[in-house]
């Protein structure tokens, strides 16, 4: 088997060959290490390779399989962890200078489950600082690059996970999703990426971003691989207070290819009226919907709230919580955080406790609306992020300026959402989301698998030139001009000092630039609601 053939084996393919003793885990791991050593200068997918340990684990797995057979479909299969997930004895830094010396004392729950399944850890993968959003070009670690075109973005914050799987450096990777951070890189890199139901996969041992919104899930090449990986990741963890005490079904068995009679709600307005989807994306979605109809799906157009409403709720909750997580470090070492992280997190000082509770009350209303929607539909479909932008076009203030989102409407309810490839345009992937009711990952996977089996998009892989020079790191962008008056800036300086923050000048400039957008967001949350409307708080 050639090096490329080994690199692009799926979990299912590699697992069958290993079970037949036609492929050695050692052979597979060696091939992937060799590929990474050649391509890493272009991709920056790895933050910390663990190749020596991986070879030891591969030899152990080979011996176990030769003597007693594989313990399951992941036995001997290599993978990577986003560097917010603990692996005992390894640093979990969140790609931050502040946490560079933070070493995990034990495995995260998901790491332990994968180890028990016999999977082989190849290393910790690039993320964005604190698993939060966009690249910081002022950090010591370069941003991950998109294998389809290294000048383009991988999506965040599971950026290394997306790059590694798409480039054939590993069959699957573990990412996290708080506001789209599995589905964004899956969309931009042409992968299958699943945000599971809240509580299905434990968050214990994962650096927190937002306690209310964090999810852990897989990025893979195929839907079948996603089902295999999810089977290993899912399960009750009594040490995670949000973990659901349920027994996951057999996800692989759900991949029947039969979706006849399933009710499919099409959320066309999210991308046609709000998201500004490119014509190529719209055409690809229409073709995808046609495939679902041919397979027997019953498609009907439906609407939810404008995505701005979900985005506002997500950001007020999420930024309040991540600011609380890092509050001490922000007071003690503000200059050690990257500028993009600071540009996102600092405006949370403008959110009051009442704003946070209002956002949680709105979230509960939105969750109940989705529950009613799932009485009518088995799944919902819409666009996923597509056509990855150039990396050098990225600016931190985009986080605050952009009010619409294709992904955050599915972070507010608790159910699963999956991104999958539906085509290409000018060499870059196009993607669709399939979302479902809580704990019904089986139906979401079933629909996505049926579509995948009826198309040939999984036959295309990125072609990387091993002799290409490393890409040039973009320049650190300057903060955008402040829209505040001098008096308003003085008041904001006083507010930041009252919060114990002694900010570097550039960080304060980012705070001033973002403040009007944060204040507008709070204003949009002030909608009438019943006195007895309960907040959501932590869900699971």
MIDRENSE-28523 format. One record per residue (C-alpha): x negated, y negated, z; residue in one letter. Coordinates in steps of 0.02 Angstrom, whole numbers, padded with zeros to 5 digits, always signed. Example, Ala and Ser with C-alpha at 12.3 -4.5 7.8 and 13.67 -1.06 7.14 Angstrom:
BEGIN
-00615+00225+00390A;-00684+00053+00357S;
//
This chain:
BEGIN
+00000+00000+00000X;-00070-00171-00050X;-00105-00311+00074X;+00044-00412+00009X;+00159-00261+00021X;+00108-00236+00202X;+00128-00421+00242X;+00304-00429+00172X;+00373-00271+00250X;+00533-00302+00346X;+00559-00233+00520X;+00674-00099+00450X;+00551-00048+00314X;+00400-00045+00427X;+00496+00047+00561X;+00547+00185+00441X;+00369+00206+00377X;+00299+00210+00554X;+00430+00339+00608X;+00383+00446+00457X;+00200+00426+00506X;+00168+00352+00332X;+00109+00188+00410X;+00001+00162+00561X;+00038+00015+00678X;-00151-00014+00679X;-00154-00027+00489X;-00009-00150+00492X;-00082-00258+00630X;-00252-00264+00546X;-00172-00318+00381X;-00074-00458+00466X;-00226-00518+00562X;-00327-00525+00400X;-00188-00622+00314X;-00175-00745+00458X;-00362-00777+00457X;-00353-00825+00274X;-00192-00928+00276X;-00194-01010+00448X;-00297-01161+00391X;-00152-01205+00276X;-00008-01160+00391X;-00054-01192+00574X;+00078-01066+00627X;-00023-01000+00775X;-00060-01098+00931X;-00147-00953+01019X;-00180-00788+00927X;-00198-00633+01035X;-00271-00520+00902X;-00386-00415+01011X;-00245-00373+01130X;-00131-00338+00982X;-00254-00210+00913X;-00261-00125+01082X;-00071-00119+01089X;-00065-00053+00911X;-00183+00089+00954X;-00078+00130+01106X;+00082+00127+01003X;+00004+00238+00871X;-00043+00367+01002X;+00130+00364+01079X;+00215+00383+00910X;+00100+00523+00854X;+00131+00620+01015X;+00315+00590+01043X;+00389+00486+00902X;+00446+00305+00909X;+00553+00249+01053X;+00654+00137+00936X;+00648+00031+00778X;+00529-00099+00854X;+00398+00025+00914X;+00235-00029+00830X;+00311-00185+00750X;+00211-00349+00769X;+00292-00513+00818X;+00255-00687+00886X;+00321-00796+01027X;+00357-00981+01017X;+00243-01060+01146X;+00383-01096+01267X;+00408-00910+01305X;+00303-00832+01442X;+00186-00686+01413X;+00096-00631+01570X;-00082-00696+01581X;-00064-00816+01434X;-00038-01004+01440X;+00137-01068+01403X;+00099-01248+01359X;+00246-01306+01258X;+00109-01379+01147X;+00081-01518+01273X;-00078-01586+01350X;+00018-01603+01512X;+00045-01415+01527X;-00116-01354+01447X;-00167-01260+01605X;+00002-01180+01640X;-00025-00991+01638X;+00120-00868+01649X;+00114-00751+01799X;+00240-00630+01723X;+00329-00595+01560X;+00487-00686+01513X;+00638-00572+01513X;+00637-00566+01322X;+00449-00530+01317X;+00472-00387+01439X;+00615-00316+01335X;+00512-00324+01176X;+00364-00242+01262X;+00478-00104+01325X;+00538-00080+01146X;+00357-00056+01091X;+00340-00219+00993X;+00163-00289+00977X;+00128-00471+01019X;+00015-00556+00891X;+00009-00723+00982X;+00093-00883+01036X;+00160-00992+00896X;+00161-01177+00860X;+00308-01278+00924X;+00345-01462+00949X;+00302-01533+01117X;+00419-01467+01251X;+00518-01377+01114X;+00587-01548+01076X;+00617-01601+00899X;+00481-01666+00787X;+00293-01660+00762X;+00175-01775+00855X;+00028-01817+00743X;-00066-01890+00892X;-00083-01720+00979X;-00236-01608+00966X;-00137-01469+00883X;-00083-01492+00701X;+00097-01471+00650X;+00149-01308+00567X;+00169-01313+00376X;+00305-01243+00265X;+00243-01091+00167X;+00351-01138+00017X;+00256-01302+00004X;+00129-01348+00140X;+00161-01533+00114X;+00337-01507+00181X;+00415-01488+00353X;+00453-01319+00432X;+00591-01388+00539X;+00582-01396+00727X;+00552-01351+00856X;+00523-01166+00818X;+00408-01226+00681X;+00271-01096+00698X;+00399-00957+00710X;+00476-01010+00545X;+00309-01031+00457X;+00239-00865+00520X;+00385-00757+00464X;+00409-00843+00296X;+00223-00829+00256X;+00216-00643+00295X;+00107-00663+00450X;+00230-00557+00551X;+00399-00472+00524X;+00489-00572+00658X;+00467-00708+00787X;+00557-00770+00941X;+00616-00951+00943X;+00730-01061+01047X;+00877-01168+00996X;+00942-01317+01096X;+01001-01425+00952X;+00962-01319+00799X;+00782-01268+00832X;+00805-01091+00766X;+00922-01133+00623X;+00823-01285+00563X;+00662-01189+00528X;+00763-01041+00463X;+00848-01158+00339X;+00691-01249+00285X;+00586-01089+00273X;+00716-00977+00190X;+00742-00859+00337X;+00880-00782+00441X;+00885-00871+00609X;+01014-00837+00744X;+01066-00943+00893X;+01153-00812+01001X;+01300-00841+01116X;+01255-00932+01277X;+01213-00801+01406X;+01184-00656+01286X;+00994-00675+01287X;+00906-00722+01449X;+00816-00889+01462X;+00713-00835+01612X;+00530-00867+01581X;+00565-00992+01443X;+00508-01172+01468X;+00672-01267+01490X;+00729-01402+01372X;+00912-01419+01420X;+00983-01299+01548X;+01158-01323+01475X;+01109-01298+01293X;+00955-01185+01281X;+00963-01021+01183X;+00832-00892+01137X;+00845-00794+00975X;+00757-00712+00827X;+00693-00775+00659X;+00679-00636+00528X;+00675-00608+00341X;+00837-00508+00328X;+01002-00495+00420X;+00967-00312+00461X;+00804-00365+00543X;+00898-00498+00640X;+01017-00365+00706X;+00871-00253+00757X;+00781-00394+00847X;+00939-00456+00933X;+00974-00280+00998X;+00809-00285+01091X;+00828-00464+01154X;+01009-00457+01215X;+01056-00394+01386X;+01103-00449+01561X;+00969-00525+01671X;+01024-00547+01853X;+00881-00671+01879X;+00953-00792+01750X;+01105-00879+01827X;+01181-00906+01655X;+01159-00727+01595X;+01319-00638+01547X;+01352-00468+01625X;+01402-00381+01464X;+01341-00230+01366X;+01294-00283+01188X;+01369-00179+01048X;+01268-00090+00914X;+01231-00238+00800X;+01151-00135+00663X;+01303-00022+00654X;+01410-00176+00619X;+01322-00204+00452X;+01450-00112+00350X;+01450-00227+00199X;+01639-00234+00211X;+01716-00405+00247X;+01884-00375+00163X;+02020-00471+00250X;+01906-00573+00362X;+01967-00751+00386X;+01830-00876+00342X;+01849-01061+00384X;+01751-01176+00269X;+01686-01336+00353X;+01657-01431+00192X;+01672-01603+00269X;+01515-01580+00375X;+01402-01584+00222X;+01504-01670+00087X;+01571-01817+00188X;+01448-01832+00332X;+01286-01739+00302X;+01242-01809+00131X;+01196-01637+00063X;+01098-01636-00099X;+01192-01583-00256X;+01088-01423-00264X;+01146-01376-00089X;+01328-01409-00132X;+01316-01303-00290X;+01231-01161-00196X;+01366-01164-00062X;+01505-01155-00190X;+01420-01004-00267X;+01400-00926-00094X;+01584-00954-00055X;+01625-00871-00222X;+01524-00719-00169X;+01617-00709-00004X;+01783-00716-00097X;+01727-00577-00215X;+01684-00473-00062X;+01861-00493+00003X;+01841-00637+00124X;+01993-00749+00142X;+01923-00926+00132X;+02017-01080+00189X;+01955-01256+00212X;+01965-01323+00390X;+01905-01476+00485X;+01830-01507+00656X;+01783-01672+00737X;+01655-01779+00645X;+01482-01713+00681X;+01434-01880+00762X;+01545-01835+00910X;+01454-01671+00941X;+01286-01754+00913X;+01324-01888+01043X;+01377-01760+01172X;+01226-01650+01139X;+01100-01792+01152X;+01169-01870+01311X;+01173-01700+01396X;+01010-01636+01323X;+00904-01793+01347X;+00966-01816+01524X;+00918-01638+01568X;+00748-01633+01483X;+00704-01801+01562X;+00744-01724+01732X;+00636-01571+01691X;+00484-01678+01652X;+00519-01826+01768X;+00373-01796+01884X;+00248-01777+01741X;+00320-01933+01657X;+00288-02031+01816X;+00113-01961+01841X;+00045-01938+01664X;+00150-02032+01536X;+00001-02066+01424X;-00034-01880+01404X;+00129-01844+01314X;+00139-01862+01125X;+00225-02012+01050X;+00366-01914+00969X;+00411-01831+01134X;+00411-02000+01223X;+00515-02081+01086X;+00649-01950+01113X;+00649-01930+01301X;+00622-02106+01369X;+00791-02180+01317X;+00873-02057+01437X;+00840-02186+01574X;+00984-02283+01493X;+01107-02141+01526X;+01199-02153+01692X;+01266-02008+01792X;+01441-02057+01734X;+01384-02045+01552X;+01317-01870+01582X;+01480-01814+01663X;+01581-01894+01524X;+01479-01797+01396X;+01507-01635+01492X;+01695-01670+01500X;+01699-01700+01313X;+01600-01541+01287X;+01733-01441+01379X;+01867-01515+01266X;+01765-01471+01112X;+01738-01293+01174X;+01926-01272+01197X;+01956-01339+01022X;+01837-01209+00951X;+01925-01072+01050X;+02088-01120+00964X;+02000-01124+00796X;+01937-00947+00821X;+02116-00888+00844X;+02137-00933+00659X;+01967-00882+00589X;+01843-00741+00614X;+01695-00848+00561X;+01659-01026+00505X;+01540-01068+00363X;+01453-01229+00313X;+01284-01293+00257X;+01125-01266+00355X;+00975-01383+00342X;+00897-01362+00169X;+00766-01436+00054X;+00633-01470+00184X;+00573-01651+00179X;+00392-01701+00164X;+00301-01696+00329X;+00221-01866+00303X;+00395-01944+00288X;+00436-01900+00468X;+00467-02044+00590X;+00510-02022+00776X;+00655-02145+00774X;+00750-02033+00651X;+00808-01935+00803X;+00904-02086+00869X;+00951-02169+00705X;+01031-02014+00627X;+01207-01993+00695X;+01265-01840+00597X;+01206-01659+00608X;+01244-01494+00526X;+01183-01392+00674X;+01235-01476+00837X;+01423-01446+00812X;+01380-01263+00848X;+01274-01300+01002X;+01422-01377+01093X;+01534-01221+01091X;+01452-01066+01160X;+01466-00946+01012X;+01333-00884+00890X;+01275-00974+00734X;+01162-00901+00600X;+01068-00983+00456X;+01025-00885+00298X;+00952-00920+00127X;+01072-00947-00018X;+00952-01002-00155X;+00810-01118-00202X;+00788-01287-00283X;+00620-01351-00344X;+00535-01213-00246X;+00618-01253-00079X;+00751-01146+00008X;+00937-01186+00022X;+01034-01120+00170X;+01207-01083+00240X;+01271-01066+00419X;+01389-00930+00479X;+01461-00961+00652X;+01575-00855+00759X;+01671-00838+00921X;+01574-00807+01083X;+01493-00635+01096X;+01549-00588+00921X;+01376-00585+00844X;+01427-00422+00761X;+01551-00510+00645X;+01431-00652+00606X;+01296-00527+00560X;+01420-00424+00460X;+01470-00572+00352X;+01291-00630+00327X;+01233-00454+00285X;+01372-00429+00158X;+01325-00591+00071X;+01140-00547+00074X;+01174-00376-00002X;+01275-00452-00144X;+01136-00574-00194X;+00951-00559-00234X;+00880-00707-00137X;+00777-00593-00024X;+00669-00542-00173X;+00581-00711-00179X;+00431-00744-00067X;+00318-00896-00053X;+00154-00889-00151X;+00011-00964-00052X;-00159-01000-00127X;-00290-00934-00005X;-00419-01050-00083X;-00318-01210-00064X;-00396-01343+00048X;-00316-01373+00218X;-00178-01505+00208X;-00216-01679+00271X;-00135-01725+00437X;-00018-01874+00416X;-00064-02036+00501X;+00018-02076+00667X;+00164-02191+00623X;+00182-02358+00710X;+00335-02389+00819X;+00475-02474+00725X;+00515-02656+00767X;+00624-02684+00919X;+00799-02754+00895X;+00805-02816+01075X;+00785-02994+01133X;+00641-03042+01249X;+00761-03045+01397X;+00827-02873+01352X;+00650-02805+01338X;+00609-02877+01510X;+00763-02795+01582X;+00714-02629+01502X;+00538-02645+01573X;+00615-02669+01745X;+00727-02518+01721X;+00580-02407+01670X;+00478-02465+01820X;+00626-02432+01935X;+00623-02254+01866X;+00440-02242+01917X;+00374-02254+01739X;+00218-02353+01702X;+00225-02338+01514X;+00085-02366+01388X;+00124-02511+01270X;+00163-02401+01120X;+00279-02290+01223X;+00372-02444+01284X;+00387-02503+01104X;+00469-02338+01057X;+00588-02358+01204X;+00637-02532+01145X;+00661-02472+00966X;+00774-02328+01018X;+00873-02418+01154X;+01009-02494+01042X;+01047-02323+00965X;+01057-02240+01137X;+01172-02377+01200X;+01284-02358+01047X;+01293-02172+01080X;+01352-02201+01257X;+01483-02322+01192X;+01553-02190+01074X;+01576-02069+01220X;+01700-02184+01305X;+01860-02103+01242X;+02021-02078+01340X;+02045-01909+01422X;+02157-01836+01558X;+02107-01869+01738X;+02098-01682+01770X;+01984-01643+01622X;+01846-01529+01689X;+01664-01543+01635X;+01573-01397+01556X;+01408-01404+01652X;+01307-01245+01632X;+01395-01111+01532X;+01356-00929+01510X;
//
